[in-house]
Amino acid sequence: MATRVFADDELERLRGFPEINKEELIRFFTLTPADVGFIDPGRGRSPKDRIGLAVQLCTLPWLGFVPDDVASAPPAAVARLSERLQIPVGELRLYGTRKQTRTDHLREVTGYLNWKSAKALQLKELDEFLLARAMEHDSPSLLFRLACEHLAASRVVRPGVVSLLERVATARAEAGRETYQRVRHLLTPKLMSELDGLLSVDPLIGTTRLNWLTAVGPGHITAGQGYPLFFRRLLRGPPPRLPDQGAQHGDAGPSAGQAGEDGSGQRAAAEDPASARRVIAGAHARRHQVRAPGSIGRSHDVRGDHHVTAGRRISQRRRGFAHRL
């Protein structure tokens, strides 16, 4: 079930008031003169309704929703509002005996603060946001928190916890299908076999490769623990053959230094990550030493080619000038 993301006590905590710190108390439970005028229009509103309305007015921007049990608001927050409105704290215990009163007051508060209820348009935007985030994160608790932040930033009243968790579950399922569609063309039988191998226990590290990659992470890789899958695949078998400059120009085979990198260098790379990086860097450097197709086939640099070509052009111009004379 979607609600199994959180334990029962955690669900109750998400539905109620959390503890409040001093910064939040000052930021959210300070009434402006306009707020006081909205709470106490001068007639037709009892003290219990005024302080209850004040709690809802301050709670909505703080939590993004208003708990059903308004009377369970933090005592420090209630005391601050009680002092500002000159209403006894005990009046709040009498507030909300009629559920319709709380609902009507919340509707007035959302209109005054320019918030919106979660209707079809807002829920559609929320679903699109959750799908985009679910493509990046798979944690349902993280997605739930991001959804709450998105709703608060959009000034949309958060729906019920269970309703929001169901939308998180839907987004995760849709993200799984979308991910499969994007990588389906890469899932060759060989690759699927290698991916399945991540779930097998590796005797070298005493656990599955997937568990090791998740728990250890690339920042703590050592030679004794093994290498990530892509690095092991890179070092498996002979290194890729690169076009060498000598073969193109009729020279002798690779130099002794190159042979050392291709032979003993690979063995050293299998024992030391730093050596592996040097092997890859050396191969990259040799790749860029190869001349592009169509270059002059003699053993001189590009500047020599330029000077020879320029000299030929000058000689041709001189012969043409002499012929005209």
N, C-alpha and C positions, 0 to 999 in steps of 0.2 A: 504493500500500500504506500501511497505517497506520503502519508503522515508518519511512516516509520523512519523518516529521516531524523526526527527528533524523538527523544524519550517523552513520556507523558508529562513529567515535571517541567521539561524544557518547553513543551507546547504551552503549558499554563503560564510559564514566565513570559513567553512571546505574546500572550494575549493580555497580560496585565501591565502594571507600572513597574519599571525597574527602579533601582536606586538612582538618586540624583546627586550630582556633585555641585560644588559651589558655583563653578562657571556656568553650568546649565541653569542653575537656579536664578542667577542674575540675568542671563541672556533671555530665557523663555518666560520667566514668571515676574517680569516687571511690566506693569500696566501703564500705558500712556494715557493722557487725558481723553483721547478719542476712544480708547478701550473702555475707560470708566463710563463714558457717555453711552457706549453701546450696551454695556452690562446693566446700567441703571438708567433707563429712559425717563425716570421720574415718577412713574405710576404703573400699576398692573403687574409688578414683579416682586415676589416675596423675597426675604433675605436668603432663604435656602435656594431659591432659583437663581438669585444673583451670584452667589458664591459657586454654585454648581456650574453655571454658565461660564464663569471666570476660569474655572478649572479646565473646562473643555476648550476655551479660547486659547489657553496657554499650552495645553497638552498637544493639540494637533500639530503645530509647527515643531514641537519637540520630538514626538514619536512618529508622526506621519499618520496616526490614527488615534482614536480615543477609546480606551478600554470601557467595557460595559459597566464595571464597578467603579464609577467615578469617585465614590466616597473613599476608595482605597488609595487615593493619590498620596504621594510622599508627604509626611507631616510638615516638613520644612517648607514645602511649596504652598501647602494650604495655609500655614501660619503667615507666610508672606502676603498672600492674597487677602487673608482675613484682616491683617493690619492695614492694608491699603484701602479696603472697602469698608472698614469699620463694621465688620460683621463677625459675630462669634464663630469660632472654629466648629463648634458642635452643630451648627446649622447644616453642615454638609452631610451629616449622617441621615438627615431627613430628606435629602435630595434624591430624585429619581424613583420615587415609589411607583410612579406611572412611567412605563417604558416609552410611551409616546412623547412624554415631556423631554426625555433625553434625546430622542430622535429629532424632534422639532428644534431643539436648541442646537444640535450638531448641524442641521441644515442651515440655520441662521449663521453659525460660526463659519462654515465653509463659504457662504456668500460674502460675509464681511471680510474674510482673509483672502478672497479670490482663489480659493481652492475648488476642486471639482471632485465629484463622485466618480468611481470607476465604472464608466459606462462602456458601450460596445467599442467606440473609437479608442478610448484610453486602453482598454484591454487588448485591442489589436496591436497597438503600438508596444505594449508591454510584451506580448508574445514575440514580436519581431526582435525586440531588444534581447529577450531571453535566448532566442535561437542563435543570435550572433554571439552572445557570451558563452553559450553551451558549446559552440564550435571551438572555443578557446579553453574552457574549463569544464571539468566533468563533476566537480564536487557539488552535490545538491545544496549543502548548507551555504557554500559560497554563492551559488546562484540565487538562493533565497535572499541573502544579504544584499547582493547587487540589485535585485529586483526592488527591495525596499528603498534603497538609495535612489534608484531611478524614479520611483513613484514620488518620493519626497521632492526630488529636484524638479519634477514636472508639476508639483502641487496637486497631486492626485491622492485622495484618501486611500490608504492601504486596505484591500479587501481582507477577508478572514484568512487566518493562517492556513487552514486546510485548503481553501480555494487557491491560494497562492502556491502552495506546495504541489498541487495538481498541475498547475501551469508549468512549474519547474520540471516536473516529471515528463510532461508532454514535450517540452523543449529539448530535454535530454534525448528522448526517443527519436525526435525528428533530426537532431544533430547526428545521432548514430547512423541513421539512414542516409543523410546527406554526405557524411564522411565516407561511407562505403561506396556511394556513387562516384565520388571524386577519385578514389584510389583503386577502384575495381580493375581498371586496365593494368595496374601494376602487379596484381596478385597472380603471378605465374605459379605453377606448381612448385618450382624450386624455391621461390621466395616464401610461399606458404609453409613449406617444409622447414625453412630456416626460422620463420616466425614461431612455428610450433616448438622448435628446439629451445626457444627462450623459456618455455615452461618446464623443461627437463632439468633435473638437478645436475649441476656441473660439479664433478669431484674436485676440481681445482679450487673452487671457492666454497664448496659445501652447501650451496643453495641454488635456486634457479637463477639463470642469467637475468631474467626480468626483475626478480626481487632484488638482485644485487644492483642493477642499474638504477632502480627506484630508490633504494636505501642509501647507497654510497654516493652516487652522483659523479659527474665527470671531473669535479674539482678534487676528488680524493682518490683518483686512480693510481695504483702502484703496480710495479711489475709482478709482485707476488699475488695480487688479486686477479690478474688477467686484464683483458682489454675489451672495450666496447665491441659490439658486433661488427660495425663498419671497419674498425681498425684491424680486427683479427682477419676480416676478409681481405683487407688490403695487403696484409703480410702473408697470406696463404698462397703458396706456390711461387713461381718466379715473378719478378716485377714486370710490368708492361714494357714492351719493347719500344724504344723511342728512336726516331731517325737520327743517325749520327752524322756529323759533318764530314768525317773521313770517307764514309761510304758513298756520299754524293759526289765527292771530288776525286774519287779514285785513290785516296790515301789509304794508309794501313788501317787496321781495325781500331777499336776503342783503346784509349790510353790505359796505362796501368792503374791510374787513379780512378778512372771510370769503372774498370773491371772490379776494382776493390769495392766500389760503392754498390755494384750490382750483385756481387757475390757475398763477400764477408760483411759488407754493410748491411745486407738484409738480415743476416744472422745476428749482428749486433743490435739491429732495430728490434728484433724479437725479444731481446733481453733488456733493452733500455729505451724508454720513450723518447729521450733526448736524441739518441742515435736515429730513431725512426724519423723524427722531424728533420734531421740533417739529410737522410736519404731522400725524403720527399722534396726538400728544398733543392738538393743537387739535381734531381731529375727535372724539377721545374726550371732550373737555370739552364740545363742542357737543351731543354725544349726550345727556349727562346734564343739560343745561339744558332739554331738552324736558319739558313737563309730562305727567304720566300722564293717560291717558284719563279723562274724567269730571271734570276740574278745571274751575273757573270760567273762562269765556272772556273775561275782561277783563284788561287789562294792569296787574295789581297782584300783589304777592307773596302767599305763603301766609298771612302774618300778617294782611294786609288782609282776605283771605277770612274768616279766623277772627273778626275784629272785626265784620264786617258780619253774619255769621251770628248771633253773640252778641247784637248789637243788635236783630235781628229777634225773637229769642226773648224778650228783655226787654219789647219793645213788646207782643207777644202776651199775655204774662203780665199786663201792666197792664190791657189791654182786658178780659181775662177777669175780673179782680178788680173793675173798675168795673161790669161787667154784673151780677155777683152782688150788689153793693150796691143 
